[in-house]
Amino acid sequence: MLNLNRVMILGNATRPPENRFTPNGKEVANFAVATNRRWKDQTGNFQEQTEFHEVVAWGPLASISKQIIQKGSKVYVEGRLQTRTWETPDGNKRQKTEIIAENIIGLSPRSAGSAEYAENTPVQEEEAESSATKKESSSKEKKNDKKEESEEEEAIDLDDIPF
């Protein structure tokens, strides 16, 4: 029997990632993404519902998410669902379902003064490790290319994206 645990969301970050390190030295980032659902009810009025999703990114993906995600920025997150259960000091049991990110794409344009990142490109766990070492050598090339391309580029309108 086949099983599948896959989540794909596209929404707005509700806060910037909170990065920390585990006692073993592995970096972890936590942030939330809000998604909206809009529909027309039986009376013909539009209704809207907002869902908030907690996201956890580990390792190099956590480091890069800190650079590309800001509060309010449009972000695509792909990963798997995981539920944690714990007991509070007063004896109450708590449960939380989170998305463990395996792929993050920043969809918002960069603002002035923000960290330099590759806009609209996926950041996967495997690619994140090698991208940190390539960043220094490619940043000089990108600056030269951007000067030439900036005159020719058109702005991407997020409303034109079909999903």
N, C-alpha and C positions, 0 to 999 in steps of 0.2 A: 504494500500500500504506500502510495506517495504522500509526502507531507510538504507543505510550503508555508514558510513564515517570512513574508515579504511586505514591506510598507513603503509607499511612495507618497510624499506630501509636497505641496507647493503652497507656500503662504508667506506671512510676514513674521520676522523675528520679533518677539515681544521684549527681549532684553539682550544685551551683548553677552557672549559666552563668559561664564565664570570658570577660569582655568585654575587647576591645582595639580599637585603631584601626589601620587600614592606613596606610602612608605618604601615601596620598591623602586621609586623613581620614575614611574610611568605617568605621563601627562594625561589628564582627563578634563574635558570641557563639558559643561552643562548649559543648555539654553532652551528656550521654548519657542514654538512656532504656532501662530494662530492661523486657522483656515476658516473660510466662510462658506456657507451653503445658502443659496437663495432660491426660493420657489414661490409659485403663485398658489394661494390657498383656494378653497372652494368658492369663496366670495369674490375672487379676482384680485385680492390685495396681495402685494408682495410681502413675504416673510423672510427673515434672515436669521441664521443660527451660526454662532461662532464656537469652534472647538479649539482647545489649547492642548498642544502636544509637547511633552517633555522629551528632549533629545540629549543623548550622551554620545560624545565622540572621544575615542581613545587614541593615544600615541601621537604620531605626526599629524593625523587628521585633526586632533584637538588643537594643535599648535596653529595649523593653517586656518581652522575655523575662526580662531581669535582674530585673524587678519582680515577675513572676508565678510564677517557677519557683524552688523551693527543693529541697534534697536530700530525697528521699522523697515529694515532691508528685506527685499524679496529673496527667498531662498528655497531651493529644491533639496529635499533630504530623502535618501533612500537607505533602507536598512531593515532591521528585524525588530519585532516586539519582544520585550522581556519584562517580566513582572518580578518585583522584589517584595519580600515580606520581612518585617522586623517587628520587634516588640519595644515599645517606649519604656522609659524608666518607671512610669507609673503602672505598667503591666498591660497597657492596651496594645492590641495587634494592629499594625498598619500595613497597607499594601499600596504599591505604586507601579503602574505600567509605563514603561519608557520605550522610546525608539533608540536602539543602538545603531548609530550611523555607520554606514559602510561607504557612502558616497554623498558628497555635498557639493551643490553648485550654487554659487552666488549669482543672482540675477539682477541685482540693482547696480546701476552705474556707480563708478567710484566718485566720491566727493573730494573736493580739494583738500589736500593734506592727509588723506587716508593712506593706509599701508598699500604698497603696490602689490597687486595680485592679477592673475589672469582672469579677466572678466568672462563670464558665461562658459567657463570650462570646468568639467567635472574634477573633483578632487577625491580620489579613492585612496584607501589605506595603503595599498601597495605603491602607488605613484607618489604618495606624500613623502616617503622616505627619500626617494631619489630627487624629488623636486627641490629639497632644501639645499643639496649640494650643487645642483645645476643653476640655482637662482642667481648666484653671484656672477657667473660667466655670462649668463643670458641677459642679465639686466642691462648691460652696456649695449648689447645688440638691439634689445627692445627699444631703448631710448632713441637710437638712431632710426629704427624702423618707424617708430611712432611719429617722429617729425615729418617723415615723408607721407605716412598714411593719414595723418590728422586732417590734412586738407581734403582728402578724398572720402573719408568715412562719413556715413550718415548715422544719426542717432537711432538706436533701436527703441521702438515704442513697445512697452510691455503689453499694451492692449492688443497688439498685432499677433502675439503668441497664441496659437490655437488651443492651448490647454490652459 
